[in-house]
Amino acid sequence: MEDIFLIGPKHSGKTSVGKILSSLCSCEFIDLDELITQRTGKSPRELYKESPDVFKKVEAEAAAALINKDDSGLNNTSINKTGRFRVIAAGGGLIDNIEALALLNETGAVKIYLDVSADSAWERINNSGNVELPPFLQTDNPRETHRVLHERRVAGYRQIADIIIKADGKTPEEIAAGIITIKSL
């Protein structure tokens, strides 16, 4: 079975759903943002503050590491060391990183888009406990900036998704159970 690649905007529930789904399926869970932090010692937010290009480069390098493709050109399949599929949570802005997206597409993973409205995502961002908004939302009108960005990214995620899950009003447990049903895991 191919990997499951959870995609969607910031605060759509990719990490929460991914952890629950991997636990239910007894498989490995990988959060691309956590992988970036492990590899660099810096959070995606810190890297983005350095420069969006720096972050995109590091995100693409993490994607390459995820599919075991390195400078030697080696490319192992998406099956992990346990022989089971993996559940992978992407960062919310992956749709804007063509290189990283292309690398992750090489895994053959099923792309499941967690669809949340701009209002729901904004509410989750505000309730996340982070005092500071992400750098790309630090504008004169952060809510409007978020709405425009969200709508643009949603169009991209819908286009590449193999499966779309409506996530508004559902718990991560309900979403994970729905994925299990759809994928017959």
C-alpha positions as a LaTeX table, in Angstrom:
\begin{tabular}{lrrr}
\hline
Residue & $x$ (\AA) & $y$ (\AA) & $z$ (\AA) \\
\hline
Met1 & 0.00 & 0.00 & 0.00 \\
Glu2 & 1.20 & 3.52 & $-0.77$ \\
Asp3 & 1.89 & 6.19 & 1.80 \\
Ile4 & $-0.87$ & 8.56 & 2.90 \\
Phe5 & 0.09 & 12.17 & 2.44 \\
Leu6 & $-2.13$ & 14.61 & 4.38 \\
Ile7 & $-2.27$ & 18.01 & 2.71 \\
Gly8 & $-4.12$ & 21.22 & 3.37 \\
Pro9 & $-3.76$ & 24.73 & 4.71 \\
Lys10 & $-2.27$ & 25.74 & 8.03 \\
His11 & $-4.34$ & 24.43 & 10.95 \\
Ser12 & $-6.47$ & 22.06 & 8.89 \\
Gly13 & $-5.63$ & 19.21 & 11.30 \\
Lys14 & $-2.96$ & 17.35 & 9.34 \\
Thr15 & $-0.71$ & 16.61 & 12.31 \\
Ser16 & $-3.51$ & 15.72 & 14.74 \\
Val17 & $-5.24$ & 13.47 & 12.21 \\
Gly18 & $-1.93$ & 11.97 & 11.10 \\
Lys19 & $-0.92$ & 10.95 & 14.62 \\
Ile20 & $-4.30$ & 9.32 & 15.28 \\
Leu21 & $-4.42$ & 7.61 & 11.88 \\
Ser22 & $-0.89$ & 6.20 & 12.22 \\
Ser23 & $-1.70$ & 4.92 & 15.70 \\
Leu24 & $-4.89$ & 3.23 & 14.50 \\
Cys25 & $-3.03$ & 1.65 & 11.56 \\
Ser26 & 0.16 & 0.78 & 13.48 \\
Cys27 & 2.33 & 2.63 & 11.00 \\
Glu28 & 4.92 & 5.38 & 11.08 \\
Phe29 & 3.85 & 9.03 & 11.27 \\
Ile30 & 6.07 & 11.76 & 9.84 \\
Asp31 & 5.38 & 15.46 & 10.16 \\
Leu32 & 7.34 & 17.30 & 7.47 \\
Asp33 & 7.64 & 20.41 & 9.67 \\
Glu34 & 9.08 & 18.30 & 12.52 \\
Leu35 & 11.50 & 16.65 & 10.10 \\
Ile36 & 12.67 & 20.12 & 9.04 \\
Thr37 & 13.23 & 21.08 & 12.67 \\
Gln38 & 15.14 & 17.86 & 13.37 \\
Arg39 & 17.37 & 18.37 & 10.34 \\
Thr40 & 18.11 & 22.07 & 10.87 \\
Gly41 & 17.61 & 22.75 & 14.57 \\
Lys42 & 15.27 & 25.58 & 13.53 \\
Ser43 & 11.51 & 25.68 & 13.26 \\
Pro44 & 9.86 & 26.34 & 9.89 \\
Arg45 & 8.81 & 29.72 & 11.27 \\
Glu46 & 12.43 & 30.62 & 12.12 \\
Leu47 & 13.59 & 29.53 & 8.67 \\
Tyr48 & 10.82 & 31.50 & 6.98 \\
Lys49 & 11.85 & 34.59 & 8.95 \\
Glu50 & 15.35 & 34.19 & 7.52 \\
Ser51 & 13.80 & 34.15 & 4.06 \\
Pro52 & 10.95 & 32.35 & 2.28 \\
Asp53 & 13.54 & 31.00 & $-0.18$ \\
Val54 & 15.64 & 29.55 & 2.65 \\
Phe55 & 12.57 & 27.81 & 4.03 \\
Lys56 & 11.55 & 26.43 & 0.61 \\
Lys57 & 15.05 & 25.06 & 0.03 \\
Val58 & 15.10 & 23.33 & 3.42 \\
Glu59 & 11.56 & 22.00 & 2.87 \\
Ala60 & 12.63 & 20.51 & $-0.47$ \\
Glu61 & 15.70 & 18.94 & 1.17 \\
Ala62 & 13.48 & 17.39 & 3.86 \\
Ala63 & 11.16 & 16.06 & 1.15 \\
Ala64 & 14.16 & 14.50 & $-0.60$ \\
Ala65 & 15.26 & 12.90 & 2.68 \\
Leu66 & 11.73 & 11.64 & 3.23 \\
Ile67 & 11.79 & 9.68 & $-0.01$ \\
Asn68 & 15.39 & 8.60 & 0.63 \\
Lys69 & 16.66 & 10.41 & $-2.42$ \\
Asp70 & 20.04 & 11.92 & $-1.86$ \\
Asp71 & 22.92 & 13.31 & $-3.91$ \\
Ser72 & 23.88 & 9.82 & $-5.06$ \\
Gly73 & 20.54 & 9.55 & $-6.84$ \\
Leu74 & 19.38 & 6.65 & $-4.72$ \\
Asn75 & 15.64 & 6.47 & $-4.43$ \\
Asn76 & 14.06 & 3.89 & $-2.18$ \\
Thr77 & 10.32 & 3.35 & $-2.41$ \\
Ser78 & 7.83 & 4.90 & $-0.08$ \\
Ile79 & 7.65 & 1.73 & 2.01 \\
Asn80 & 9.33 & 2.35 & 5.33 \\
Lys81 & 11.51 & 0.08 & 7.42 \\
Thr82 & 8.50 & $-1.77$ & 8.85 \\
Gly83 & 7.15 & $-2.60$ & 5.41 \\
Arg84 & 3.98 & $-0.63$ & 6.14 \\
Phe85 & 2.79 & 2.54 & 4.57 \\
Arg86 & 3.51 & 5.82 & 6.31 \\
Val87 & 1.23 & 8.71 & 7.21 \\
Ile88 & 2.90 & 11.98 & 6.27 \\
Ala89 & 1.65 & 15.44 & 7.28 \\
Ala90 & 2.80 & 18.23 & 5.00 \\
Gly91 & 3.27 & 21.85 & 5.96 \\
Gly92 & 0.39 & 24.17 & 5.11 \\
Gly93 & 2.32 & 26.02 & 2.42 \\
Leu94 & 3.67 & 22.98 & 0.59 \\
Ile95 & 1.48 & 23.79 & $-2.39$ \\
Asp96 & 3.67 & 26.87 & $-2.94$ \\
Asn97 & 6.92 & 24.86 & $-3.01$ \\
Ile98 & 7.05 & 23.28 & $-6.46$ \\
Glu99 & 10.31 & 21.42 & $-5.85$ \\
Ala100 & 9.21 & 19.85 & $-2.53$ \\
Leu101 & 5.78 & 19.00 & $-3.94$ \\
Ala102 & 7.34 & 17.28 & $-6.97$ \\
Leu103 & 9.63 & 15.23 & $-4.73$ \\
Leu104 & 6.80 & 14.13 & $-2.47$ \\
Asn105 & 4.72 & 13.22 & $-5.51$ \\
Glu106 & 7.50 & 10.77 & $-6.41$ \\
Thr107 & 6.52 & 8.65 & $-3.41$ \\
Gly108 & 3.27 & 7.67 & $-5.10$ \\
Ala109 & 1.50 & 8.62 & $-1.89$ \\
Val110 & $-2.25$ & 9.05 & $-1.86$ \\
Lys111 & $-2.83$ & 12.76 & $-1.32$ \\
Ile112 & $-5.70$ & 13.38 & 1.09 \\
Tyr113 & $-6.75$ & 17.00 & 1.32 \\
Leu114 & $-8.25$ & 18.09 & 4.66 \\
Asp115 & $-10.67$ & 20.78 & 3.58 \\
Val116 & $-11.45$ & 23.50 & 6.11 \\
Ser117 & $-12.97$ & 26.90 & 5.52 \\
Ala118 & $-10.86$ & 30.04 & 5.81 \\
Asp119 & $-12.93$ & 31.06 & 8.85 \\
Ser120 & $-12.30$ & 27.75 & 10.64 \\
Ala121 & $-8.59$ & 27.87 & 9.88 \\
Trp122 & $-8.38$ & 31.47 & 11.09 \\
Glu123 & $-10.15$ & 30.56 & 14.32 \\
Arg124 & $-7.73$ & 27.67 & 14.88 \\
Ile125 & $-4.74$ & 29.93 & 14.23 \\
Asn126 & $-6.05$ & 32.42 & 16.81 \\
Asn127 & $-6.73$ & 29.65 & 19.33 \\
Ser128 & $-3.39$ & 27.88 & 18.82 \\
Gly129 & $-1.75$ & 29.61 & 21.75 \\
Asn130 & 0.94 & 31.24 & 19.62 \\
Val131 & 1.27 & 34.87 & 20.62 \\
Glu132 & 2.86 & 35.82 & 17.32 \\
Leu133 & 1.28 & 35.24 & 13.92 \\
Pro134 & 3.39 & 33.48 & 11.29 \\
Pro135 & 5.59 & 35.95 & 9.36 \\
Phe136 & 3.50 & 35.72 & 6.19 \\
Leu137 & 0.43 & 36.89 & 8.14 \\
Gln138 & 2.12 & 39.86 & 9.78 \\
Thr139 & 0.41 & 42.48 & 7.64 \\
Asp140 & $-1.89$ & 45.45 & 8.23 \\
Asn141 & $-4.90$ & 43.13 & 7.86 \\
Pro142 & $-3.79$ & 39.59 & 8.81 \\
Arg143 & $-7.26$ & 38.08 & 8.57 \\
Glu144 & $-7.72$ & 39.31 & 4.98 \\
Thr145 & $-4.18$ & 38.22 & 4.09 \\
His146 & $-5.01$ & 34.79 & 5.48 \\
Arg147 & $-8.30$ & 34.58 & 3.58 \\
Val148 & $-6.68$ & 35.42 & 0.23 \\
Leu149 & $-3.78$ & 33.02 & 0.84 \\
His150 & $-6.12$ & 30.29 & 2.06 \\
Glu151 & $-8.38$ & 30.54 & $-1.00$ \\
Arg152 & $-5.42$ & 30.46 & $-3.41$ \\
Arg153 & $-3.87$ & 27.45 & $-1.70$ \\
Val154 & $-7.20$ & 25.62 & $-1.44$ \\
Ala155 & $-7.55$ & 25.78 & $-5.23$ \\
Gly156 & $-4.11$ & 24.18 & $-5.60$ \\
Tyr157 & $-4.73$ & 21.49 & $-3.00$ \\
Arg158 & $-8.07$ & 20.57 & $-4.57$ \\
Gln159 & $-6.36$ & 20.19 & $-7.92$ \\
Ile160 & $-3.71$ & 17.73 & $-6.70$ \\
Ala161 & $-5.79$ & 15.80 & $-4.15$ \\
Asp162 & $-6.70$ & 12.19 & $-4.73$ \\
Ile163 & $-9.27$ & 12.35 & $-1.92$ \\
Ile164 & $-10.96$ & 15.36 & $-0.33$ \\
Ile165 & $-12.21$ & 15.13 & 3.26 \\
Lys166 & $-14.48$ & 17.85 & 4.62 \\
Ala167 & $-12.86$ & 18.58 & 7.98 \\
Asp168 & $-14.94$ & 21.47 & 9.32 \\
Gly169 & $-16.85$ & 20.51 & 12.44 \\
Lys170 & $-15.18$ & 17.10 & 12.74 \\
Thr171 & $-12.77$ & 15.90 & 15.38 \\
Pro172 & $-9.39$ & 14.48 & 14.35 \\
Glu173 & $-10.68$ & 11.07 & 15.47 \\
Glu174 & $-13.70$ & 11.33 & 13.15 \\
Ile175 & $-11.50$ & 12.38 & 10.23 \\
Ala176 & $-9.03$ & 9.52 & 10.83 \\
Ala177 & $-11.92$ & 7.03 & 11.04 \\
Gly178 & $-13.30$ & 8.42 & 7.77 \\
Ile179 & $-9.91$ & 7.94 & 6.05 \\
Ile180 & $-9.75$ & 4.36 & 7.31 \\
Thr181 & $-13.20$ & 3.71 & 5.86 \\
Ile182 & $-12.44$ & 5.35 & 2.50 \\
Lys183 & $-9.04$ & 3.63 & 2.13 \\
Ser184 & $-10.18$ & 0.30 & 3.66 \\
Leu185 & $-7.16$ & 0.26 & 5.97 \\
\hline
\end{tabular}
